[in-house]
Amino acid sequence: MRLAAFDEMLPEVSGLRRPYSAYDRWLKEQDPARLTEKMKDAERVFRKTGITFAVYGEQEASERLIPFDIVPRIISGNEWRRLTQGIEQRVQALNAFLDDIYHRQEILRAGRVPRDLIARNEAFLPEMIGVRPPAGVYTHIIGVDIVRISEDEFYVLEDNARTPSGVSYMLENRETMMQLFPELFQKIKVRPVENYPQLLRQSLAAVRPQSTKGAPTIAVLTPGSFNSAYFEHAFLADQMGVQLVEGQDLRVVDGHVAMRTTEGYKQIDVLYRRVDDSFLDPLTFRPDSALGIPGIMDVYRAGNITIANAPGTGIADDKAIYSYMPEIVEFYTGRKAILGNIPTWRCSEPDSLKYVLEHIHELVIKEVHGSGGYGMLVGPAATKKECEAFAKKLAAKPSNYIAQPTLALSTCPILTDKGLAPRHVDLRPYVLVSDRIQIVPGGLTRVALKEGSLVVNSSQGGGTKDTWVLDD
């Protein structure tokens, strides 16, 4: 089954779109052999830099080079302004929702979100009830996944409010493109993304604990070199000029978290953690965790450290909660959502489950807490046997799944051996929240490199593109 998709560069109905006009003129002047060589140059740059990601569950070498396509995705200034309005509204609502859920729970009392959906949700942390983070910010870094299906229709596919990854690829994609095609950036005014590490450091510093004296000490907490996103952890720490630490490097000293240095232990004020909640503190969560810091939650509750993102934020990007986001946005902002949701069936509801099982070959079915493209079924691309096997899993634990219609994601051209060819894409803009909301102009465009595929995740064979927001 092939869905008709809107092509962002060259729609069949209207022809070349204006955001691509200057790029198209340049492209027509290029020798195809030069572009092919530039693709090879890009691969060499990525290989030399060591930009890899790990693939879990495979016996062969787990480290892979992330595929990169040299044809940029281009977004006009007007399109970006509209997107940022919707993203900012959504991020405000997410933070308000988290503060409410862990305090007064007014949205539950109002009946806008079912109480059971929170109380029985593994992402909800009772340990966070009554705890308000420094500066009142829960989600300091958010990645909002957006899909486009027509000239004017954008939808939020997913909210990543725990530890969103991929921003290092956004930065390296831009740097690589500027190395390969410096003349393009002289011809076309593209808004910069390379200041993201500085913005991130400033944003984290702005949410330091009130008790901090002088400039705050910031560190990045990584699970270690075997983590799939370790390259990004090390990259961001280096770019921000802060320490990259593991749990074994930290301990609680005199009511504060401190890191081991050659001169003894030094207090940390802000910890950008890339470790999941359950591994963060073995005294509070999983007692077998060797990745966290014993006692850090006591320090956090006392207001002596900022943890970014705050523990318990996973409840905000749970895929069952996602289905209530239109109500959540309106409840906390008083306005209808600017960016819509994709219609979603909650399989925990008997009528929805019945419909999903009857139409499983037409739908995309995802695990509520799934990520990376794992544990999902794309019905139209699945075999009858795969659908039947998935239906058994679904019927056995329906609350673990949601379903959505199969959308015709927009396409952007990629460079192939036979020239340009359309491939489906999505977009992950990155949002920084402190005393203000900052959205990096562009984000990470993920592309399904396999013809006809709708799965853009790198772990499932997808690649990335540089994303240009025009300065117009």
Buried (B, 14 or more C-beta within 10 A) or exposed (E): EEEEBBBBBBBEEEEEBEBBEBBBEEBEEEEEEEBBEBBEBBBEBBEEBEBBBBBEEEEEEBEBBBBBBBBBBBBBBEBBEBBBEBBBBBBBBBBBBBBBBBEEBEBBEEEBBBEEBBEEBEBBBEBBEEBBBBBEBBBBBBBBBBBBBEEEEBBBBBBBBBBBBBBBBBBBBBBBBBEBBEEBBEEBEBBBBEEBBEBBBBBBBBBBBEEBEEEBBBBBBBBEEEBBBBBBBBBBBEBBEBBBBBBEBBBBBEEBBBBBEEEEBBBBBBBBBBBBBBBBBBBBBBEEBEBBBBBBBBBBBEBBBBBBBBBBBBBBBBBBBBBBBBBBBBBBBEEEBBBBBBEBBBBBBEEBBEBBBEEBBBBBBBBBBBBBBEBBBBBBBBEEEBBEEBBEBBEEEBBBBBBBBBBBBBBBBBBBEEEBBBBBBBBBBBBBBBEEBBBBBBBBBBBBBBEEBBBBBBBBBBBBBBBBBBEE
